[in-house]
Amino acid sequence: MEWVLDQPFTVAFIFLTGVAALRSQCTYWLGRGVRAGVLRSAWAKRMTGEGASKARDKLERWGWPLIPVSFLTVGFQTAVNLSAGLIGWRWWRYTLAAIPGWLIWGAVYAAGGLAVFVGIGALAAASPWLAVGIVLTVGVLVGLGIFLRRRKQRTARAAQCVAVPAVSKPQAV
């Protein structure tokens, strides 16, 4: 990690983008390998049935934004890349969707995202309880922000559902 942190941004960006590409492709192909094994088993009917085919088609058509967005997460990106292989996404479509994610991941980590993890690691080595406290505090603040935003959205929707007053019938004179 120290070697990457000591490099100019461009070198770190290219290296980290390559790491993201290699890791995501390996994870995707691992999923494809598992899929190939499952297709030779008793589970083959479930993987190739009409419902599975419809789900795969919809994901190929509409689910592609999930792949580059997943590169902004830790852990979830592995699940997304593995799932793309497991459901049998076409390689070229998966790769085209992943390229922006590789670039995003390389840029974030080259610009300091890697330093954050190194800093958390150093802090955890010096004071594990302080590191846990900071991580929990950040988690609570993020959760609170999400909660407050959703509550505000619900309140706004409720305000739009104002009762319409009944219209009275015109009276004859």
N, C-alpha and C positions, 0 to 999 in steps of 0.2 A: 504494500500500500504506500509506503514511504516513497518508493521510486515514482509512482504515479503522481503523488502530491508535489514532487520536486520538478516535474516537467512543465514546460510552457503549456498554455491552454490547448493549443492546436494539437500537440503531440498526445496530451492526455485525452482529448476529445476523440481523436482517431483510434487510439488504443482502446478506450472504454466502449466506443461504439462497436468496435470489432468484438470485444468481449460479450457485449449484449447480443450481437448477431449470432455468435458461435453458441452461446448458452441457449438462446431461444430456439435455434435450429435443432440443437441436440435434444432439447426437451420435446419439441414437436415430433421429431423422428422417433423418439422413445414412445410417444403416444401412438404413432403409426405402427410401430412394431407390436405393441400390446394389442392394438386393434387387429392386426393380421393374425395373431395367435388366437384371439377371441373368435374371429370369423371361422376358425377351423374347429371350434368347439360347439357344445350344445347351445351356447348363447348366440349363435350366428343368426337365428331367426329374429331375435329381439333387436339386433344391431342393423339388420337389413330390411326390416318390415316397413310397411307403408308409413307408419307414424314416425319412425326414425328417419326415413328418407325425407319426409316433409319438414321435420325439424332441422335436418342438415341443410336442406335447400333454403329455408328461411334464414338460418344463421349465415350461410354463405352470401345471401343477398343483403341482409340488414344488420348482421351482427359484427361486421368487420371493424367498426369504430372501437369496439371493446378491446381489441388487441393493442393498438398503440396507447390507449389510455391506461391499460394494465401496467405499462412500463413505469408509470408514476407511483406504483405501489410496491410494497415489499411482500413477497410471498404469493400474492394474488396473481402476479404475472406468470409465475411458474404454473399455477393451476390453469390459467387461460391457455398458455402455450401447449401444455399437455393435453388439454381438452380438445384443442383444435386438431391435434393428431388423432386423438381417440375417436372423434366423430368423423374423421376422414375428409377434412377440408382439403381442397386441392392445394398442392404445394405452392404453386405460383401465386394463388390468391392470398394464401396465408403470408407468404413472404412479402408481397406488395403491401399488405396491411401492417406488417411488422416493421418495415423500414422506417417509417416516421417514429415509431416507438424506440428503435435503436438510436436514432439521432437525438431524441428527447433524453433518453437515459444517459447517453454519452455526454450531452451538454450539461445536464443537471449535476452529474457526478464530477465532471471535469471542472465545473464552476464552484465546487465547494461541497457538494452533497457527500462526497467521500470523506471530506474533512469532518463533517458532522459525525459520521460513524466512527472515525478514528478518535474524535474528541469524546464521544460517549464511551468508547472502549477504555480510554485513558482515565476518564472520570470513574468508571466502574471499577477499574483496578485500584484507584486511590481510595474511593469511598463508595462501595456498592450501594449502601442505603441512600446516599444522596442521588446517585444515578437513577435508582428505582423511583425515588420521590419526584425527580424531574420528569421522567418518562410518564409517571402516573398523572402528574399535574398537567402536562401537555395533553394527555389523553382525555382528562376530565374537561379541559378547556375546549378541546375540539368537539367533544360530545355535547357540551353545553351550547356551543355555537350552533351545532346542527339542530338540537332540540329547540332553541329559541327561534331559529329561522323557520322551522316547520310549524311552530305554534303561531308565528306571525302570519304564515301563509294560510293556516286554518282560520284564523281570525278574519283575514281579508276575504276568504271565501264565504264565511258565515255572514259578513256584512253585505255581501252581494245578494244574499238570499233573503232580502227584506220582504216581509209580507206585503202583498199588494192589497190596498183597501178595496172593499166591495163597491161595485158601481151601483148606485141606486137607480131605480126605474124612473123615467120621466112621468110626472103626474099630469093627468088630464085637467084642463081648466074649464 
